[in-house]
Amino acid sequence: MAKKSKKQQQSGGTPATVALTAAGVAYTVHAYDHDPAHPSYGEEAAEAMGVSPERVFKTLVADVDGALTVAVVPVAGQLDLKALASAVGGKRAVMADPALAERTTGYVRGGISPLGQRKRLPTVLDASASGHPTICVSAGRRGLEVELSPDDLAKLTSATLAPIGRP
């Protein structure tokens, strides 16, 4: 986990919520009790918050031609690795090594946020996000989500919008 300042530790903020606050972006935090036995972090979040899985997005880290790249796709589907590679001008994408993804982003698997990462990575947001007024993404730890507009998420992460998800 990325180091937190004393102020962050006292407020309970994560690097993601600190980044959102610093940017002056409107967002809502949703906390829920994480069940380590649940088979899917994203589906668990959708169920716990009572939000449609099409509006809850998971953050995945892939290796595109040797460069780590963040993909943000609905938990209701899967990442299309070929589409991700194409979206960033690459040829081949594979899922990144989980330990490398954790070290690079500063977050643990199941709690990786597209916001406030230790090292800023190229980010692609699935185009379906633009069909919703707000979407939910990890706030930086399991059991914590942030709800914000997809436009704000795209701006803050310098994301490319592309159809990278599949049912």
C-alpha positions in Angstrom: 0.0 0.0 0.0 1.2 3.5 -0.8 2.5 5.4 2.2 -0.1 7.8 3.7 0.6 11.1 5.4 -0.4 11.6 9.0 -3.4 13.6 7.7 -4.5 10.8 5.4 -4.2 8.2 8.1 -6.3 10.3 10.5 -9.0 11.0 7.9 -9.1 7.4 6.7 -8.5 8.6 3.2 -6.8 6.5 0.5 -4.5 7.9 -2.2 -7.5 7.7 -4.5 -9.9 9.8 -2.3 -7.1 12.2 -1.5 -6.5 12.7 -5.3 -10.2 13.2 -5.9 -10.5 15.8 -3.0 -7.4 17.6 -4.3 -8.9 17.8 -7.8 -12.1 19.2 -6.4 -14.1 16.5 -8.0 -17.6 15.5 -6.7 -17.6 11.9 -5.5 -19.4 9.6 -3.0 -17.6 6.9 -1.0 -19.4 3.6 -0.5 -18.0 1.3 2.2 -19.1 -2.3 2.7 -17.9 -5.3 4.7 -15.6 -7.2 2.3 -16.0 -11.0 2.4 -12.6 -12.7 1.6 -14.5 -15.8 0.5 -16.5 -14.0 -2.2 -15.4 -15.3 -5.7 -15.5 -11.8 -7.3 -14.4 -8.5 -5.7 -16.4 -6.5 -8.3 -19.6 -8.5 -8.1 -19.4 -8.4 -4.3 -19.1 -4.6 -4.5 -22.2 -4.3 -6.8 -24.2 -6.6 -4.5 -23.2 -4.9 -1.3 -24.0 -1.4 -2.7 -27.2 -2.4 -4.5 -25.8 -1.0 -7.7 -26.1 -2.6 -11.2 -22.9 -4.5 -12.2 -22.9 -2.5 -15.4 -22.1 0.6 -13.3 -19.4 -0.9 -11.2 -16.0 -1.0 -12.9 -13.0 -3.1 -12.0 -9.5 -1.9 -12.5 -7.1 -4.4 -14.1 -3.5 -4.0 -15.0 -2.2 -5.6 -18.2 1.1 -5.7 -19.9 0.9 -4.3 -23.5 4.0 -4.9 -25.4 6.1 -4.7 -22.3 4.4 -1.6 -20.8 2.0 -1.8 -17.9 -1.5 -0.4 -18.8 -4.6 0.1 -16.7 -7.9 -1.2 -18.0 -11.2 -0.1 -16.4 -14.1 -2.4 -17.4 -17.6 -3.3 -16.0 -17.5 -6.1 -13.4 -20.4 -7.6 -15.4 -18.0 -8.5 -18.2 -14.4 -9.2 -19.0 -11.5 -7.4 -20.5 -10.8 -7.9 -24.2 -7.0 -8.0 -24.3 -6.8 -7.6 -28.1 -9.1 -4.5 -27.9 -7.0 -3.1 -25.0 -3.8 -3.5 -27.0 -5.4 -1.9 -30.0 -6.7 1.1 -27.9 -3.1 2.0 -26.9 -1.5 1.3 -30.3 0.0 -2.0 -29.1 0.1 -5.5 -30.7 -0.3 -7.9 -27.7 -1.7 -7.7 -24.2 -1.5 -10.1 -21.3 -2.6 -9.7 -17.7 0.2 -8.3 -15.6 1.9 -10.2 -12.9 -0.3 -9.5 -9.8 2.8 -8.7 -7.6 4.1 -6.3 -10.2 0.7 -4.6 -10.5 0.5 -4.2 -6.7 4.1 -2.8 -6.5 3.6 -0.4 -9.4 0.1 0.9 -8.3 0.7 0.9 -4.6 -2.6 -1.0 -4.1 -3.5 -4.6 -3.3 -5.3 -6.9 -5.7 -9.0 -6.4 -5.4 -8.4 -2.9 -4.2 -6.5 -1.4 -7.1 -7.9 2.0 -8.0 -7.4 3.8 -11.3 -6.9 6.9 -9.1 -3.9 7.9 -6.9 -1.6 5.2 -8.1 2.0 5.2 -7.1 3.1 5.4 -10.7 0.8 6.9 -13.3 0.1 4.3 -16.0 -1.6 4.7 -19.3 -5.3 4.1 -18.7 -8.2 2.9 -20.9 -11.8 3.3 -19.7 -14.4 1.1 -21.4 -16.6 3.2 -23.6 -19.7 1.8 -21.9 -18.9 4.1 -18.9 -20.1 7.1 -20.9 -23.6 5.7 -20.9 -24.0 6.2 -17.2 -24.2 9.5 -15.2 -22.0 8.0 -12.5 -19.9 4.8 -12.2 -18.2 3.1 -9.2 -14.5 2.2 -9.0 -12.3 1.0 -6.2 -11.3 3.7 -3.8 -8.1 1.9 -3.1 -8.9 -0.9 -0.7 -11.2 -3.9 -0.6 -14.6 -2.9 0.7 -14.3 0.7 -0.4 -15.7 2.2 -3.7 -16.0 5.7 -5.0 -18.8 6.9 -7.3 -18.1 9.6 -9.7 -18.8 10.8 -13.2 -17.1 8.8 -16.0 -16.0 12.2 -17.5 -14.2 13.1 -14.2 -12.5 9.7 -14.0 -11.3 10.0 -17.6 -10.0 13.5 -17.0 -8.2 12.6 -13.8 -6.5 9.5 -15.3 -6.0 10.9 -18.8 -7.9 7.9 -19.9 -8.6 6.9 -23.5 -12.3 5.8 -24.0 -12.5 2.6 -26.0 -14.7 -0.5 -26.3 -12.4 -2.8 -24.3 -15.0 -4.8 -22.4 -16.9 -7.9 -23.5 -19.9 -9.6 -21.9 
